[in-house]
Amino acid sequence: MATTFDLADVKRRMQGAINAFKNDLASLRTGRASPNLLDPLQIDAYGAMMPISQVATVNVPEPRLLSVQVWDRGMVAAVEKAIRESDLGLNPQTEGQVIRLRIPEMNEQRRKEMVKVAHKYTEEAKVAVRHVRRDGLDLLKKLEKDSAISEDDGKRHADQVQKATDQFVAEIDTLLAAKEKEIMHV
């Protein structure tokens, strides 16, 4: 089977990195309760790591309160442990199979910490996009070397990959700026 270069595939993989970044940003606390806040949590359930959405239901009964309804009574301790050990700074209060999480008012220092976490997520997303770019350019070099495409086509495709990379990195920066503004808003 002959290998070919597909710019749409490169863009699709870069979009995947953006989507993962959006999920990471959605999990950051901004002072309001959001069910997405607990999305990145992995629970040690039945000998495997599972997302919280597979062991419990997360609701927002009040603007500063999350309610986690654990389906299996035996999993309550594991969910509580995962919340405590996360870097969300939340203190779970358990009542039977329901875990309540009060979202405290964020002070200036905590807001700055959240912005730092957002910057870390941003860098991870940019690295992921650059990895996709590298894979695309490596494929182009291989195709050029194997004489599957001409040098001119290789350069043209490499320029397209770079333009796509620049576009996705700019989108990441835009998303970060919006999240930073949301976090710092009192």
C-alpha positions as CSV (number, residue, x, y, z in Angstrom):
1,M,0.0,0.0,0.0
2,A,1.4,3.4,-1.0
3,T,1.6,6.0,1.7
4,T,0.2,9.4,0.8
5,F,0.1,12.8,2.5
6,D,-3.3,14.0,3.7
7,L,-3.5,17.5,5.0
8,A,-7.0,16.9,6.2
9,D,-5.8,14.1,8.4
10,V,-3.1,16.4,9.9
11,K,-5.7,19.1,10.5
12,R,-8.0,16.5,12.1
13,R,-5.3,15.4,14.5
14,M,-4.5,19.0,15.4
15,Q,-8.2,19.7,16.0
16,G,-8.1,16.7,18.4
17,A,-5.4,18.4,20.4
18,I,-7.6,21.6,20.5
19,N,-10.6,19.6,21.7
20,A,-8.5,17.9,24.5
21,F,-7.3,21.4,25.5
22,K,-10.9,22.7,25.6
23,N,-11.8,19.9,27.9
24,D,-8.8,20.7,30.2
25,L,-9.8,24.3,30.3
26,A,-13.4,23.4,31.1
27,S,-12.2,21.5,34.1
28,L,-10.5,24.6,35.6
29,R,-12.3,26.2,38.5
30,T,-13.4,29.8,37.9
31,G,-15.4,30.4,41.1
32,R,-18.7,29.1,39.8
33,A,-19.7,25.4,40.1
34,S,-19.6,23.5,36.8
35,P,-20.1,19.8,36.3
36,N,-17.1,19.9,33.9
37,L,-14.9,20.7,36.8
38,L,-14.7,17.0,37.7
39,D,-14.3,15.6,34.2
40,P,-10.6,15.0,34.3
41,L,-10.9,12.9,37.5
42,Q,-10.1,9.2,37.2
43,I,-11.6,6.9,39.8
44,D,-10.0,3.6,40.7
45,A,-13.1,1.5,40.2
46,Y,-13.2,-2.3,40.0
47,G,-9.5,-2.6,39.3
48,A,-9.5,0.0,36.5
49,M,-9.2,3.7,36.2
50,M,-12.5,5.2,35.0
51,P,-13.8,8.8,34.5
52,I,-16.1,10.0,37.1
53,S,-19.0,10.1,34.6
54,Q,-18.9,6.3,34.6
55,V,-19.4,5.9,38.4
56,A,-21.5,8.9,39.4
57,T,-23.7,11.8,38.3
58,V,-22.5,15.3,38.8
59,N,-25.2,18.1,39.4
60,V,-25.1,21.8,40.2
61,P,-27.9,22.4,42.7
62,E,-26.6,25.9,43.6
63,P,-24.1,28.3,41.9
64,R,-21.4,27.4,44.4
65,L,-22.2,23.7,45.1
66,L,-21.5,20.5,43.2
67,S,-23.5,17.3,44.1
68,V,-21.9,14.0,43.1
69,Q,-24.4,11.1,43.3
70,V,-22.3,7.9,43.3
71,W,-24.2,4.9,41.9
72,D,-22.5,2.1,43.8
73,R,-22.2,2.6,47.6
74,G,-18.9,0.7,47.5
75,M,-17.4,3.4,45.2
76,V,-18.1,6.4,47.5
77,A,-14.7,6.2,49.2
78,A,-12.8,5.9,45.9
79,V,-14.6,8.9,44.4
80,E,-14.0,10.9,47.6
81,K,-10.3,10.0,47.6
82,A,-9.9,11.0,43.9
83,I,-11.5,14.4,44.6
84,R,-9.3,15.0,47.7
85,E,-6.1,14.1,45.8
86,S,-6.9,16.2,42.7
87,D,-5.4,19.7,42.4
88,L,-8.9,21.3,42.5
89,G,-8.7,22.3,46.1
90,L,-12.1,21.0,47.0
91,N,-13.1,19.4,50.3
92,P,-15.7,16.6,49.8
93,Q,-18.5,16.2,52.4
94,T,-20.1,12.7,52.2
95,E,-23.7,12.0,53.1
96,G,-24.5,8.4,52.2
97,Q,-24.0,8.0,48.4
98,V,-24.0,11.8,47.8
99,I,-20.8,13.8,48.0
100,R,-21.2,17.6,48.3
101,L,-18.5,19.9,47.1
102,R,-18.7,23.6,48.2
103,I,-16.9,25.8,45.7
104,P,-15.1,28.4,47.9
105,E,-14.7,32.0,46.8
106,M,-11.4,32.2,45.0
107,N,-8.8,34.7,46.3
108,E,-6.2,36.5,44.2
109,Q,-3.5,33.9,44.9
110,R,-5.8,31.0,44.0
111,R,-6.8,32.7,40.8
112,K,-3.1,33.2,39.8
113,E,-2.5,29.4,40.5
114,M,-5.4,28.6,38.2
115,V,-4.0,30.8,35.5
116,K,-0.6,28.9,35.9
117,V,-2.5,25.6,35.5
118,A,-4.2,27.0,32.4
119,H,-0.7,28.0,31.0
120,K,0.5,24.5,31.6
121,Y,-2.5,23.0,29.7
122,T,-1.8,25.5,26.9
123,E,1.8,24.4,26.6
124,E,0.8,20.8,26.5
125,A,-1.7,21.5,23.7
126,K,0.9,23.4,21.7
127,V,3.3,20.5,22.1
128,A,0.6,18.1,20.9
129,V,0.0,20.3,17.8
130,R,3.7,20.5,17.1
131,H,4.0,16.7,17.4
132,V,1.3,16.4,14.7
133,R,3.3,19.0,12.6
134,R,6.5,16.9,13.0
135,D,4.7,13.7,12.0
136,G,3.4,15.4,8.9
137,L,6.7,16.9,7.9
138,D,8.5,13.5,8.5
139,L,6.0,11.8,6.2
140,L,6.6,14.4,3.5
141,K,10.4,13.9,3.8
142,K,9.9,10.2,3.5
143,L,7.7,10.5,0.5
144,E,10.2,12.9,-1.1
145,K,13.1,10.5,-0.4
146,D,11.1,7.6,-1.9
147,S,10.3,9.8,-4.9
148,A,6.6,9.5,-4.3
149,I,6.2,13.3,-4.5
150,S,8.3,16.0,-6.1
151,E,10.5,18.4,-4.1
152,D,8.1,21.3,-5.1
153,D,5.1,19.4,-3.9
154,G,6.9,18.5,-0.6
155,K,7.7,22.2,0.0
156,R,4.1,23.2,-0.9
157,H,2.7,20.6,1.5
158,A,5.2,21.6,4.2
159,D,4.0,25.2,3.9
160,Q,0.4,24.1,4.3
161,V,1.3,22.1,7.4
162,Q,3.1,25.1,8.9
163,K,0.1,27.4,8.1
164,A,-2.3,24.9,9.8
165,T,0.1,24.7,12.8
166,D,0.2,28.5,13.1
167,Q,-3.6,28.6,12.8
168,F,-4.2,26.0,15.6
169,V,-1.5,27.6,17.9
170,A,-3.3,31.0,17.5
171,E,-6.6,29.3,18.4
172,I,-5.0,27.9,21.5
173,D,-3.7,31.3,22.5
174,T,-7.2,32.8,21.9
175,L,-8.8,30.1,24.1
176,L,-6.2,30.7,26.8
177,A,-6.8,34.5,26.8
178,A,-10.6,34.0,27.2
179,K,-10.1,31.5,30.1
180,E,-7.6,33.8,31.8
181,K,-10.1,36.6,31.6
182,E,-12.8,34.4,33.0
183,I,-10.6,33.2,35.9
184,M,-9.4,36.6,36.9
185,H,-12.9,38.1,36.7
186,V,-14.0,38.8,40.3
